Amino acid sequence: MSDWTMAQAKRDFERGLLKSVHIVDTGIDTWAVQITSTLGMDGTGWLLGAKHKEPRQMKTLDAAVEAIRQIGFLVKQLEVCNLKK
């Protein structure tokens, strides 16, 4: 599993090495961005904060969407899942 700083995510996106992103509710009124690589060895990891190199916690969905846009992805829709089913 790999994790990415914003700079690394932008670089890998430009190289065509990122497959998808997901916004994940961390359960503490914050959101995190999960990134999946096209390379099997990298798998799925997190967008990291530049300072502490830990998963970046965003206080709003808007901030998470903006981070995804900064990487280079186009956000067309948000999907909501019912986990009770």
KEFI-419470 format. One record per residue (C-alpha): residue in three letters; x, y, z; residue number from 1. Coordinates in nm, 4 decimals, decimal comma. Layout:
! residues N
<pt type="ALA" px="X" py="Y" pz="Z" seq="NUM"/>
...
//
This chain:
! residues 85
<pt type="MET" px="0,0000" py="0,0000" pz="0,0000" seq="1"/>
<pt type="SER" px="0,1227" py="0,3481" pz="-0,0876" seq="2"/>
<pt type="ASP" px="0,0251" py="0,6863" pz="0,0478" seq="3"/>
<pt type="TRP" px="0,0629" py="1,0128" pz="-0,1409" seq="4"/>
<pt type="THR" px="0,1371" py="1,3736" pz="-0,0554" seq="5"/>
<pt type="MET" px="-0,0462" py="1,6243" pz="-0,2750" seq="6"/>
<pt type="ALA" px="0,2667" py="1,6751" pz="-0,4885" seq="7"/>
<pt type="GLN" px="0,3153" py="1,2996" pz="-0,5348" seq="8"/>
<pt type="ALA" px="-0,0534" py="1,2499" pz="-0,6192" seq="9"/>
<pt type="LYS" px="-0,0429" py="1,5268" pz="-0,8819" seq="10"/>
<pt type="ARG" px="0,2725" py="1,3772" pz="-1,0326" seq="11"/>
<pt type="ASP" px="0,1306" py="1,0250" pz="-1,0442" seq="12"/>
<pt type="PHE" px="-0,2008" py="1,1520" pz="-1,1864" seq="13"/>
<pt type="GLU" px="-0,0162" py="1,3301" pz="-1,4681" seq="14"/>
<pt type="ARG" px="0,1721" py="1,0071" pz="-1,5410" seq="15"/>
<pt type="GLY" px="-0,1563" py="0,8121" pz="-1,5594" seq="16"/>
<pt type="LEU" px="-0,0725" py="0,6064" pz="-1,2508" seq="17"/>
<pt type="LEU" px="-0,3860" py="0,6805" pz="-1,0455" seq="18"/>
<pt type="LYS" px="-0,7072" py="0,4891" pz="-1,1074" seq="19"/>
<pt type="SER" px="-0,9605" py="0,6346" pz="-0,8647" seq="20"/>
<pt type="VAL" px="-1,0249" py="0,8318" pz="-0,5477" seq="21"/>
<pt type="HIS" px="-1,2837" py="0,8030" pz="-0,2724" seq="22"/>
<pt type="ILE" px="-1,3869" py="1,0399" pz="0,0030" seq="23"/>
<pt type="VAL" px="-1,4082" py="0,8500" pz="0,3303" seq="24"/>
<pt type="ASP" px="-1,5967" py="0,9602" pz="0,6420" seq="25"/>
<pt type="THR" px="-1,3473" py="0,9064" pz="0,9233" seq="26"/>
<pt type="GLY" px="-1,6245" py="0,9058" pz="1,1817" seq="27"/>
<pt type="ILE" px="-1,4930" py="1,2058" pz="1,3730" seq="28"/>
<pt type="ASP" px="-1,6561" py="1,4859" pz="1,1718" seq="29"/>
<pt type="THR" px="-1,3705" py="1,4819" pz="0,9215" seq="30"/>
<pt type="TRP" px="-1,3144" py="1,3397" pz="0,5760" seq="31"/>
<pt type="ALA" px="-1,0119" py="1,1739" pz="0,4174" seq="32"/>
<pt type="VAL" px="-0,9208" py="1,1026" pz="0,0546" seq="33"/>
<pt type="GLN" px="-0,8355" py="0,7457" pz="-0,0383" seq="34"/>
<pt type="ILE" px="-0,6399" py="0,6950" pz="-0,3613" seq="35"/>
<pt type="THR" px="-0,6093" py="0,3794" pz="-0,5728" seq="36"/>
<pt type="SER" px="-0,3125" py="0,3301" pz="-0,8033" seq="37"/>
<pt type="THR" px="-0,3175" py="0,1579" pz="-1,1410" seq="38"/>
<pt type="LEU" px="-0,0083" py="-0,0310" pz="-1,0238" seq="39"/>
<pt type="GLY" px="-0,0905" py="-0,3419" pz="-0,8236" seq="40"/>
<pt type="MET" px="0,2159" py="-0,3020" pz="-0,6039" seq="41"/>
<pt type="ASP" px="0,0975" py="0,0436" pz="-0,4868" seq="42"/>
<pt type="GLY" px="-0,2615" py="-0,0583" pz="-0,4184" seq="43"/>
<pt type="THR" px="-0,4783" py="0,1841" pz="-0,2233" seq="44"/>
<pt type="GLY" px="-0,3579" py="0,4459" pz="0,0231" seq="45"/>
<pt type="TRP" px="-0,4302" py="0,7900" pz="0,1633" seq="46"/>
<pt type="LEU" px="-0,3714" py="1,1508" pz="0,0696" seq="47"/>
<pt type="LEU" px="-0,1232" py="1,2680" pz="0,3322" seq="48"/>
<pt type="GLY" px="-0,0735" py="1,6032" pz="0,4962" seq="49"/>
<pt type="ALA" px="0,2571" py="1,7548" pz="0,3842" seq="50"/>
<pt type="LYS" px="0,3806" py="1,8345" pz="0,7354" seq="51"/>
<pt type="HIS" px="0,3143" py="1,5244" pz="0,9405" seq="52"/>
<pt type="LYS" px="0,2864" py="1,2612" pz="0,6649" seq="53"/>
<pt type="GLU" px="-0,0343" py="1,1243" pz="0,8185" seq="54"/>
<pt type="PRO" px="-0,3703" py="1,0894" pz="0,6412" seq="55"/>
<pt type="ARG" px="-0,4982" py="1,4395" pz="0,5753" seq="56"/>
<pt type="GLN" px="-0,8186" py="1,5130" pz="0,7684" seq="57"/>
<pt type="MET" px="-1,0562" py="1,7630" pz="0,6067" seq="58"/>
<pt type="LYS" px="-1,3383" py="1,9275" pz="0,7993" seq="59"/>
<pt type="THR" px="-1,5795" py="1,9520" pz="0,5055" seq="60"/>
<pt type="LEU" px="-1,6761" py="1,7544" pz="0,1990" seq="61"/>
<pt type="ASP" px="-1,6032" py="2,0672" pz="-0,0052" seq="62"/>
<pt type="ALA" px="-1,2415" py="2,0591" pz="0,1117" seq="63"/>
<pt type="ALA" px="-1,2110" py="1,6905" pz="0,0166" seq="64"/>
<pt type="VAL" px="-1,3614" py="1,7549" pz="-0,3276" seq="65"/>
<pt type="GLU" px="-1,1255" py="2,0488" pz="-0,3808" seq="66"/>
<pt type="ALA" px="-0,8258" py="1,8293" pz="-0,2912" seq="67"/>
<pt type="ILE" px="-0,9411" py="1,5725" pz="-0,5482" seq="68"/>
<pt type="ARG" px="-0,9729" py="1,8459" pz="-0,8099" seq="69"/>
<pt type="GLN" px="-0,6251" py="1,9769" pz="-0,7269" seq="70"/>
<pt type="ILE" px="-0,4843" py="1,6306" pz="-0,7940" seq="71"/>
<pt type="GLY" px="-0,6429" py="1,6449" pz="-1,1390" seq="72"/>
<pt type="PHE" px="-0,9534" py="1,4290" pz="-1,1142" seq="73"/>
<pt type="LEU" px="-1,2862" py="1,5561" pz="-1,2472" seq="74"/>
<pt type="VAL" px="-1,5635" py="1,5296" pz="-0,9885" seq="75"/>
<pt type="LYS" px="-1,8929" py="1,4567" pz="-1,1652" seq="76"/>
<pt type="GLN" px="-2,1065" py="1,3211" pz="-0,8834" seq="77"/>
<pt type="LEU" px="-2,0954" py="1,2077" pz="-0,5228" seq="78"/>
<pt type="GLU" px="-2,2368" py="0,8654" pz="-0,4442" seq="79"/>
<pt type="VAL" px="-2,3986" py="0,7917" pz="-0,1105" seq="80"/>
<pt type="CYS" px="-2,4216" py="0,4340" pz="0,0166" seq="81"/>
<pt type="ASN" px="-2,6621" py="0,2866" pz="0,2681" seq="82"/>
<pt type="LEU" px="-2,4412" py="0,0691" pz="0,4869" seq="83"/>
<pt type="LYS" px="-2,7385" py="-0,0848" pz="0,6709" seq="84"/>
<pt type="LYS" px="-2,8281" py="-0,3057" pz="0,3737" seq="85"/>
//
